[in-house]
């Protein structure tokens, strides 16, 4: 397995962290051409959309897992009361 500078939770977002670093390089250079800055901005918007979709997907999975856990907890509580 490849060593990563990101922990288990951050690895899901690794490509976004890497993109953020490259974007910071663009914005920190005042001599960057306007056209290249615009391209970087468009790429940033695309990455944001991808990140948002990933976040929604993770949230849905978390909600489903929580519902299952609550269902099993209720079942266990019911079994204990029998």
HUBELNOR-V65253 format. One record per residue. N is the residue number from 0. RES is the residue in three letters. PHI is phi as a letter, one per 40 degrees, with the letter a starting at -180 (999 if undefined). PSI is psi in degrees with one decimal (none if undefined). OMEGA is omega in radians with two decimals (NA if undefined). Layout:
# HUBELNOR-V65253
n->N res->RES phi->PHI psi->PSI omega->OMEGA
n->N res->RES phi->PHI psi->PSI omega->OMEGA
This chain:
# HUBELNOR-V65253
n->0 res->UNK phi->999 psi->138.6 omega->-3.08
n->1 res->UNK phi->c psi->137.0 omega->3.08
n->2 res->UNK phi->c psi->139.2 omega->-3.12
n->3 res->UNK phi->b psi->147.9 omega->3.11
n->4 res->UNK phi->c psi->1.1 omega->-3.13
n->5 res->UNK phi->b psi->145.3 omega->3.11
n->6 res->UNK phi->c psi->178.2 omega->-3.05
n->7 res->UNK phi->d psi->-41.9 omega->-3.13
n->8 res->UNK phi->c psi->-35.0 omega->-3.11
n->9 res->UNK phi->c psi->-22.8 omega->-3.08
n->10 res->UNK phi->c psi->-29.8 omega->3.09
n->11 res->UNK phi->d psi->-31.6 omega->-3.07
n->12 res->UNK phi->b psi->14.5 omega->-3.04
n->13 res->UNK phi->d psi->-46.6 omega->-3.12
n->14 res->UNK phi->c psi->-29.2 omega->3.12
n->15 res->UNK phi->c psi->-39.2 omega->3.08
n->16 res->UNK phi->c psi->-42.8 omega->-3.14
n->17 res->UNK phi->c psi->-40.5 omega->3.11
n->18 res->UNK phi->c psi->-39.6 omega->3.12
n->19 res->UNK phi->d psi->-43.3 omega->3.11
n->20 res->UNK phi->c psi->-44.6 omega->-3.14
n->21 res->UNK phi->c psi->-34.6 omega->3.12
n->22 res->UNK phi->c psi->-37.6 omega->3.10
n->23 res->UNK phi->c psi->-35.5 omega->3.11
n->24 res->UNK phi->c psi->-37.7 omega->3.12
n->25 res->UNK phi->c psi->-48.4 omega->-3.05
n->26 res->UNK phi->c psi->-20.6 omega->-3.14
n->27 res->UNK phi->c psi->-6.9 omega->-3.13
n->28 res->UNK phi->b psi->104.5 omega->-3.10
n->29 res->UNK phi->c psi->-17.9 omega->-3.12
n->30 res->UNK phi->c psi->7.0 omega->-3.12
n->31 res->UNK phi->c psi->133.9 omega->-3.11
n->32 res->UNK phi->c psi->145.6 omega->-3.09
n->33 res->UNK phi->d psi->-40.7 omega->3.14
n->34 res->UNK phi->c psi->-42.8 omega->3.12
n->35 res->UNK phi->c psi->-35.7 omega->3.09
n->36 res->UNK phi->c psi->-41.3 omega->3.12
n->37 res->UNK phi->c psi->-42.1 omega->3.10
n->38 res->UNK phi->c psi->-43.1 omega->3.11
n->39 res->UNK phi->c psi->-38.2 omega->3.11
n->40 res->UNK phi->c psi->-43.9 omega->3.12
n->41 res->UNK phi->c psi->-42.8 omega->3.10
n->42 res->UNK phi->c psi->-37.9 omega->3.11
n->43 res->UNK phi->c psi->-42.2 omega->3.10
n->44 res->UNK phi->c psi->-43.0 omega->3.12
n->45 res->UNK phi->c psi->-42.1 omega->3.12
n->46 res->UNK phi->c psi->-37.7 omega->3.11
n->47 res->UNK phi->c psi->-43.3 omega->3.12
n->48 res->UNK phi->c psi->-44.3 omega->3.12
n->49 res->UNK phi->c psi->-43.3 omega->3.12
n->50 res->UNK phi->c psi->-41.7 omega->3.12
n->51 res->UNK phi->c psi->-44.1 omega->3.11
n->52 res->UNK phi->c psi->-40.4 omega->3.10
n->53 res->UNK phi->c psi->-42.2 omega->3.14
n->54 res->UNK phi->c psi->-41.6 omega->3.11
n->55 res->UNK phi->c psi->-42.7 omega->3.13
n->56 res->UNK phi->c psi->-43.9 omega->3.12
n->57 res->UNK phi->c psi->-40.9 omega->3.12
n->58 res->UNK phi->c psi->-42.2 omega->3.11
n->59 res->UNK phi->c psi->-43.9 omega->3.12
n->60 res->UNK phi->c psi->-41.1 omega->3.10
n->61 res->UNK phi->c psi->-41.2 omega->3.12
n->62 res->UNK phi->c psi->-42.2 omega->3.12
n->63 res->UNK phi->c psi->-43.1 omega->3.13
n->64 res->UNK phi->c psi->-41.2 omega->3.13
n->65 res->UNK phi->c psi->-42.1 omega->3.12
n->66 res->UNK phi->c psi->-41.7 omega->3.11
n->67 res->UNK phi->c psi->-43.6 omega->3.13
n->68 res->UNK phi->c psi->-40.9 omega->3.11
n->69 res->UNK phi->c psi->-38.8 omega->3.12
n->70 res->UNK phi->c psi->-45.2 omega->3.12
n->71 res->UNK phi->c psi->-35.9 omega->3.10
n->72 res->UNK phi->c psi->-45.0 omega->3.10
n->73 res->UNK phi->c psi->-40.7 omega->3.11
n->74 res->UNK phi->c psi->-44.6 omega->3.11
n->75 res->UNK phi->c psi->-42.0 omega->3.11
n->76 res->UNK phi->c psi->-41.5 omega->3.12
n->77 res->UNK phi->c psi->-43.9 omega->-3.13
n->78 res->UNK phi->c psi->-35.8 omega->3.13
n->79 res->UNK phi->c psi->-31.6 omega->-3.08
n->80 res->UNK phi->c psi->-5.3 omega->-3.14
n->81 res->UNK phi->c psi->none omega->NA
